[in-house]
């Protein structure tokens, strides 16, 4: 609460005004589940949003009785000035199951020399996750794409994959389309993450061209954990190296509808250096399997505007990838012998209609990579075995 006397020259009466902050009911501080981001063998990021600014922490451990706390500290201060929360659990043991819960206490007032907190603390139920084991080559990953807020399509694809025990999920673009504002972005994220048990299974959100559009698009960095804080990255799971690329928009920067606000030409040039560095890295060279993922296809793109096929194609076409996974065209295709000069299979996911939507199941067992594509359409059920 803040109170102040208002000086008045016209009267000897001095009115008083006060700002009164009413507490948020403790059971309403967190109305969405947390979602796991940036999984590594020794760390995991837990992201969540609160309904008011809170002092937040995670209680976690290898059992529910013996826990420790983690919170986000920046330059000596706890980050507690907004509703977004991203807390990293560090120094974890590889291949180990951990239990965690989110805790939040509302900050009613934070001043220079005083702080007032809500009377109660929210503690969620315990969730659990297992850190990847550096020596465990096995995993199963589900890859969705181009859902465009069609919840019934996601539910249908999940039903097709209902018997599959997966380790993590990738949403390969145009699954969080055109965020109007923060509330819309949060709603879309949780419609996906909650539906695939993102509180216990790590989720990776790749940016498609529709994520780039609308007012809040640049704000998605506050809601999504990106490796190295870039929308392109690489990571290792077991003996498999994943390269994730961001092709930007599907039209030139000069198109008038973009209003001169885009510079994806530079983003693509930045990734030239990233690709060169990644292909020569120890992590890439030592991996047995290699997976290339992008929303807009680098190879097999049917758009008239294909800058990355020319810019990146010479570097990537002969690289030792087992498979490239893409999306964007809304027309499911599988090129078992490659396309546009690349020497490895290319899969392009389907669209948002249930009849032609697809979900890819990427699996590694005993070091060998395989992929199945599930769909209602018999013509889009493919299998890749390495």
Secondary structure, DSSP 8 states (H G I E B T S, - for coil): -EEEE---SS-S---EEEE------GGGS--S--EEEEEETTEEEEEEE-SS-EEEEEEEESSSSS-EEE--EETTEE--SSSEEEEEE-S--TT-EEEEEEEEEEEEEE-SS-EEE-SS-EE---EEEE---TT---EEEEEE---TT-HHHHHHHHHHTTT---SEEEEESSSS-S--SHHHHHHHHHHHHGGGTTTTSEEEEE--TTTT-STTGGGGGGTS--GGGSSSEEEEETTEEEEEE----SS-TT-GGGTT---HHHHHHHHHHHHHHHHTSHHHHH-SEEEEEEEE-SSS--SS--HHHHHTHHHHTTS--SEEEEESSSS-EEETT-STT-SSEEEE---SSTTT--EEEEEEETTEEEEEEE-SSGGG--EEE-
